[in-house]
Amino acid sequence: MDIQEIQQLLPHRYPFLLVDRVVEIVPGQKITAYKNVTMNEPFFNGHFPGHPVMPGVLILEAMAQVSAILAYKTEQMDPTQKVSYLMGVDGARFRKPVVPGDRLLLTVEVVRHKGAIWKTKGTATVDGVRVAEGEFMATVVDKDKNKDPGGSATEAS
């Protein structure tokens, strides 16, 4: 999947869309995608000046976005009608800094899927070296159920 296809599924946009390409997908089982990390990322201005390191929470967010893509593609969901909400992250570990010039390879596998609830396990690597990992729980719900009385919907990864 290229970036246009990804944008048809996910509500995220720059600077918060953290998936550049999906290279493999086995619906209901696993997905592999990547994020090219460049010095142009806005978070590098403050994290950290003179020593740029991608924030770990954004690596987790990238894996959560990939998990949402897997859910959408597995269930053939209409992203104009459904939204994925991240409910929790367990066992998050950061093993090595991710810096500009790295290609973050994101691999996510389904641990359990029952109804609208998805539990996945994600691993992020750079050049074959594990840099982060975690387990994610998310739910996919109808968009119209997420509207506040003012009529605006709040969407999350």
Stockholm file with secondary structure:
# STOCKHOLM 1.0

chainA/1-157         MDIQEIQQLLPHRYPFLLVDRVVEIVPGQKITAYKNVTMNEPFFNGHFPGHPVMPGVLILEAMAQVSAILAYKTEQMDPTQKVSYLMGVDGARFRKPVVPGDRLLLTVEVVRHKGAIWKTKGTATVDGVRVAEGEFMATVVDKDKNKDPGGSATEAS
#=GR chainA/1-157 SS CCHHHHHHHCCCCTTSCCCCEEEEEETTTEEEEEEECCTTCGGGGTSCTTSCCCCHHHHHHHHHHHHHHHHHHHHTCCTTTEEEEEEEEEEEEECSCCCTTCEEEEEEEEEEEETTEEEEEEEEEETTEEEEEEEEEEEEEEGGGGBCTTSCBCCCC
#=GC SS_cons         CCHHHHHHHCCCCTTSCCCCEEEEEETTTEEEEEEECCTTCGGGGTSCTTSCCCCHHHHHHHHHHHHHHHHHHHHTCCTTTEEEEEEEEEEEEECSCCCTTCEEEEEEEEEEEETTEEEEEEEEEETTEEEEEEEEEEEEEEGGGGBCTTSCBCCCC
//
